[in-house]
Amino acid sequence: MNLIIMLIVGGILGWLASMIMRTDGQQGILLNVVVGVVGAILAGYLLTPLLGGAPITSGAFDIKSLAVSLLGAVVLLGIVNLVRRGSVR
């Protein structure tokens, strides 16, 4: 059940990150889910220990973990845009 919730929340966070980075028209729902989940995993392991709290991958769906996961998805999209186009956007 936790995997299904993670995919749904990851999809929503990936969609929000693509709206922030203005790349929503270039990617579909599958890439939104991938960006959201990978961004949440990376941010959960890198940023959450520094800020304190539990990562979203452990099942903690509070405001702090969701914000850190959204930040991770935005940073991941910025890195992808930098590699793909040469600019963050």
Backbone bond lengths (Angstrom), bond angles and torsions (degrees), N, CA, C in turn:
res aa  C-N    CA-C-N  psi(-1)  N-CA   C-N-CA  omega(-1)  CA-C   N-CA-C  phi
1 M - - - 1.448 - - 1.527 110.88 -
2 N 1.342 116.66 -35.29 1.450 121.08 -179.50 1.528 110.89 -64.20
3 L 1.334 118.03 -34.21 1.462 121.67 178.82 1.524 110.97 -65.50
4 I 1.307 117.79 -40.59 1.467 121.73 179.55 1.526 110.18 -65.64
5 I 1.303 116.93 -43.95 1.471 120.71 178.20 1.522 110.00 -64.12
6 M 1.329 116.88 -40.08 1.467 120.87 178.66 1.527 111.10 -62.90
7 L 1.318 118.00 -40.07 1.465 121.17 178.18 1.525 111.74 -67.06
8 I 1.317 116.69 -40.04 1.464 120.02 179.56 1.521 110.80 -67.66
9 V 1.332 116.55 -48.13 1.466 120.40 179.32 1.530 110.36 -65.56
10 G 1.331 117.50 -39.01 1.457 121.40 176.69 1.515 112.02 -62.62
11 G 1.318 117.22 -38.65 1.462 120.70 176.70 1.514 112.19 -64.79
12 I 1.310 116.32 -42.00 1.469 120.34 178.67 1.529 110.38 -66.70
13 L 1.334 117.27 -44.05 1.458 120.41 179.11 1.525 111.35 -66.25
14 G 1.327 117.63 -38.61 1.467 120.80 176.51 1.513 111.73 -64.76
15 W 1.323 117.14 -38.28 1.464 120.80 177.59 1.525 110.51 -66.68
16 L 1.339 117.15 -43.25 1.467 120.26 177.61 1.530 111.15 -63.52
17 A 1.329 116.65 -40.42 1.466 119.90 178.68 1.523 110.77 -65.05
18 S 1.318 117.46 -38.65 1.470 119.38 178.62 1.520 111.45 -69.97
19 M 1.323 117.38 -29.62 1.468 120.09 174.62 1.529 110.34 -69.99
20 I 1.325 117.64 -39.31 1.460 121.67 178.62 1.528 110.53 -65.89
21 M 1.325 116.70 -42.01 1.465 121.10 -177.56 1.535 112.79 -87.25
22 R 1.301 117.33 0.83 1.468 124.25 -179.80 1.529 112.89 56.48
23 T 1.311 116.73 44.21 1.467 121.82 175.66 1.520 111.35 -119.15
24 D 1.318 117.66 17.65 1.462 120.91 -174.16 1.522 112.13 -65.44
25 G 1.329 118.62 -35.40 1.454 121.31 -178.89 1.515 113.36 -72.11
26 Q 1.320 118.25 -16.64 1.453 122.26 -175.61 1.517 113.35 -93.95
27 Q 1.307 118.03 -13.62 1.457 120.20 -176.37 1.513 110.30 -130.19
28 G 1.303 115.04 150.95 1.447 120.55 -179.50 1.511 111.70 -95.69
29 I 1.314 114.77 -169.02 1.458 120.53 -176.46 1.529 111.86 -67.73
30 L 1.327 117.11 -34.29 1.460 119.80 -179.86 1.528 111.17 -65.56
31 L 1.321 117.16 -43.30 1.463 119.83 178.43 1.518 111.25 -69.07
32 N 1.335 118.03 -31.88 1.465 120.64 174.19 1.523 110.96 -61.14
33 V 1.322 116.93 -43.62 1.465 120.97 179.47 1.522 110.08 -65.26
34 V 1.335 117.14 -44.17 1.460 120.91 -179.09 1.527 110.61 -62.60
35 V 1.334 116.98 -46.77 1.464 120.92 -179.84 1.527 110.30 -63.13
36 G 1.317 117.57 -42.09 1.458 120.57 -179.94 1.510 113.07 -64.94
37 V 1.317 117.02 -44.33 1.462 120.80 -178.09 1.524 110.71 -71.05
38 V 1.336 117.61 -46.35 1.470 120.12 -179.80 1.528 110.31 -65.63
39 G 1.318 117.42 -41.21 1.461 120.67 176.61 1.517 112.03 -62.55
40 A 1.330 116.79 -39.04 1.466 120.59 178.01 1.521 111.48 -67.37
41 I 1.311 116.77 -38.62 1.467 120.07 179.52 1.522 110.51 -67.43
42 L 1.335 116.35 -47.37 1.461 119.84 179.92 1.525 111.86 -62.73
43 A 1.312 116.44 -46.37 1.463 119.80 179.51 1.525 111.00 -66.88
44 G 1.319 116.99 -34.97 1.458 120.18 179.17 1.515 112.96 -64.23
45 Y 1.315 115.85 -36.78 1.460 118.68 -179.39 1.522 113.35 -87.72
46 L 1.332 118.46 -24.84 1.462 120.82 -176.67 1.525 113.20 -99.23
47 L 1.326 118.22 -45.49 1.456 121.26 -172.64 1.526 114.34 -95.12
48 T 1.300 118.00 -35.52 1.458 120.37 -175.59 1.531 112.95 -62.35
49 P 1.338 120.47 -40.53 1.474 118.09 176.52 1.529 113.07 -63.13
50 L 1.322 117.16 -31.00 1.461 120.01 178.94 1.520 111.86 -72.24
51 L 1.335 116.45 -35.53 1.459 121.24 -177.38 1.520 113.18 -91.95
52 G 1.307 116.54 -14.82 1.461 120.45 -176.81 1.521 109.94 84.35
53 G 1.284 116.29 145.06 1.454 120.77 -179.03 1.512 110.79 118.68
54 A 1.306 114.93 -176.19 1.457 121.22 -178.03 1.527 110.05 -106.98
55 P 1.327 117.49 143.45 1.463 119.21 176.55 1.524 111.59 -72.98
56 I 1.304 115.37 158.27 1.456 120.67 -178.32 1.533 111.03 -66.85
57 T 1.336 116.74 -24.77 1.459 119.83 179.65 1.522 112.87 -69.68
58 S 1.325 117.33 -17.02 1.467 120.02 177.19 1.526 112.08 -87.64
59 G 1.322 116.35 -2.05 1.456 120.24 178.61 1.504 114.05 100.67
60 A 1.312 118.30 5.51 1.463 121.93 179.12 1.526 108.95 -86.08
61 F 1.315 116.71 111.57 1.457 121.46 -178.60 1.521 110.01 -112.74
62 D 1.329 116.43 57.78 1.453 119.67 175.34 1.531 109.12 -98.80
63 I 1.309 116.41 176.08 1.462 121.57 -174.93 1.525 110.97 -62.37
64 K 1.321 116.91 -40.56 1.464 120.24 -177.89 1.527 111.68 -64.23
65 S 1.317 117.42 -46.03 1.461 119.90 -178.78 1.528 111.51 -69.95
66 L 1.329 117.61 -34.43 1.461 119.87 176.94 1.527 111.26 -68.49
67 A 1.323 117.50 -39.33 1.467 120.76 178.77 1.524 110.95 -66.56
68 V 1.323 117.30 -41.02 1.458 120.48 178.40 1.529 110.08 -66.15
69 S 1.309 118.03 -38.67 1.455 121.50 178.55 1.527 111.13 -67.15
70 L 1.328 117.00 -38.92 1.463 120.48 176.24 1.529 110.09 -64.30
71 L 1.322 116.92 -41.56 1.459 120.90 176.97 1.526 110.81 -61.49
72 G 1.310 117.09 -40.96 1.464 121.02 177.24 1.516 112.26 -63.18
73 A 1.335 117.64 -39.79 1.457 121.18 178.28 1.530 111.09 -67.56
74 V 1.334 117.75 -38.77 1.465 121.51 178.41 1.530 110.05 -65.53
75 V 1.330 116.73 -43.85 1.463 120.25 178.57 1.529 110.46 -64.16
76 L 1.323 117.10 -40.77 1.458 120.77 178.01 1.524 110.83 -62.08
77 L 1.318 117.95 -43.08 1.467 120.50 177.08 1.525 111.24 -64.59
78 G 1.319 117.57 -37.37 1.459 120.57 176.54 1.518 111.47 -62.47
79 I 1.319 117.25 -42.05 1.461 121.44 178.48 1.526 110.50 -65.83
80 V 1.327 117.08 -42.62 1.470 120.81 178.60 1.528 110.07 -62.65
81 N 1.334 117.98 -43.15 1.462 120.78 178.54 1.523 111.00 -65.10
82 L 1.309 117.40 -38.11 1.459 121.22 179.46 1.528 111.02 -64.17
83 V 1.314 116.99 -42.25 1.457 120.93 179.41 1.525 110.96 -71.60
84 R 1.313 116.63 -41.41 1.457 120.54 -175.63 1.521 112.79 -73.43
85 R 1.326 117.91 -44.34 1.461 121.44 -173.34 1.519 114.91 -113.76
86 G 1.275 117.75 -16.76 1.454 120.59 -177.06 1.513 113.55 90.28
87 S 1.348 117.64 3.00 1.468 121.31 175.87 1.514 108.72 -142.73
88 V 1.321 114.81 149.03 1.468 119.50 -178.82 1.517 110.51 -71.95
89 R 1.320 117.10 -37.38 1.473 126.65 177.54 1.475 110.43 103.37
